[in-house]
Amino acid sequence: MGISSAGPNPAASDETFTASRWTRGNFWFPTRIVVSPLRVSRVKRRLFGSNEESIAISQVASVKISTGVVWSDILIESTGGNDPITSHGHRKADALRIRDLVESFQAVRH
């Protein structure tokens, strides 16, 4: 649960948001959302390997946040009509930061 930044230049690096282990499906291998200037990725580890979905920043149509009492669900839709990226169990502050990062990276590209 939280944010980690990689690389010496935080402005140009990826930000990773990890779901809480206390939410369904995240106990052993919590879902991570990675936001970079080029793409948004959902990484779900497994016992052997991992599943990764990504959408290019230029192809993100919307970021929807559904907040509960403690945790938030995130839905990131693409303009191409592909399956959206979904993740649950994030803190509200992390969900808002994901949305703000995507919007700021889109604004820079346009």
C-alpha positions in Angstrom: 0.0 0.0 0.0 1.6 3.2 -1.1 3.8 4.9 -3.7 7.3 4.3 -4.8 9.3 6.2 -7.2 12.2 4.8 -9.2 15.2 6.6 -10.7 17.3 9.6 -9.9 14.9 12.1 -11.6 11.4 11.7 -9.9 9.8 14.1 -12.4 10.6 11.7 -15.3 10.2 8.4 -13.5 7.4 6.0 -13.1 5.2 6.0 -10.0 3.9 2.8 -8.6 0.7 2.5 -6.5 0.2 -0.8 -4.6 -3.2 -2.0 -3.5 -3.8 -3.0 0.1 -3.2 -6.6 1.1 -6.5 -6.4 3.2 -8.7 -6.3 0.1 -10.0 -9.3 -1.9 -7.5 -10.8 -4.3 -4.6 -8.8 -3.0 -3.4 -10.8 0.0 -0.6 -12.8 -1.5 0.2 -10.7 -4.6 -1.2 -7.2 -4.4 -2.0 -5.4 -7.6 0.2 -2.6 -8.7 -0.7 0.4 -11.0 2.4 1.9 -12.7 1.9 5.4 -14.2 4.6 6.7 -16.5 4.7 9.5 -19.1 4.2 6.9 -21.8 1.6 4.4 -20.3 -0.5 3.2 -17.5 0.0 -0.4 -16.5 -1.7 -2.9 -14.1 0.7 -5.6 -12.9 -0.7 -8.6 -11.1 1.9 -11.1 -9.9 1.2 -14.8 -9.6 3.1 -17.6 -8.1 4.9 -18.2 -11.4 5.1 -15.0 -13.4 2.7 -12.1 -13.7 0.0 -10.6 -15.8 0.4 -7.1 -17.2 -2.1 -4.8 -19.0 -1.2 -1.4 -20.3 -2.8 1.5 -22.1 -0.7 4.3 -23.7 -1.3 7.7 -22.1 -2.5 9.1 -25.4 -5.1 6.3 -25.6 -6.6 6.8 -22.1 -10.2 8.0 -22.4 -11.2 8.3 -18.8 -10.2 7.5 -15.2 -13.1 6.6 -13.0 -12.7 6.4 -9.2 -15.2 4.7 -6.9 -14.5 5.4 -3.3 -15.8 3.4 -0.3 -15.3 4.0 3.4 -11.6 3.0 3.3 -10.6 1.7 -0.2 -11.1 3.0 -3.7 -11.7 1.1 -7.0 -10.1 2.5 -10.2 -11.3 2.0 -13.8 -9.1 3.3 -16.6 -10.8 3.2 -20.0 -9.1 3.4 -23.4 -10.2 5.2 -26.5 -9.8 2.0 -28.6 -12.6 0.2 -26.9 -10.4 -2.5 -25.4 -10.9 -3.9 -22.0 -10.4 -1.3 -19.3 -7.8 -1.5 -16.6 -9.5 -2.2 -13.3 -8.0 -2.4 -9.8 -9.4 -2.3 -6.3 -8.1 -1.8 -2.8 -6.2 1.5 -3.3 -6.2 4.4 -0.8 -8.3 7.3 -1.9 -5.2 9.6 -2.1 -3.5 7.1 -4.4 -6.5 6.9 -6.7 -6.7 10.7 -6.9 -2.9 10.8 -7.6 -3.2 8.2 -10.4 -6.0 10.3 -12.0 -4.0 13.5 -11.6 -0.8 12.0 -13.1 -2.7 10.6 -16.1 -4.3 14.0 -16.8 -1.1 15.9 -16.4 0.8 13.5 -18.7 -2.0 13.9 -21.3 -1.9 17.7 -21.0 1.9 17.6 -21.7 1.5 15.4 -24.8 -1.2 17.7 -26.3 
